């Protein structure tokens, strides 16, 4: 499934080939936001 995102909606997983259709700036923004989210989750886990 190269280049596809798995979207989960109401318990159903749907493959969506959208990544390549996004402009490079949007791909970068998504990657940065995901990295920040993961960092916050890791930090919260450490604080417990």
Buried (B, 14 or more C-beta within 10 A) or exposed (E): EEEEEEEEEEEEEEEEEEEEEEEEEEEEEEEEEEEEEEEEEEEEEEEE
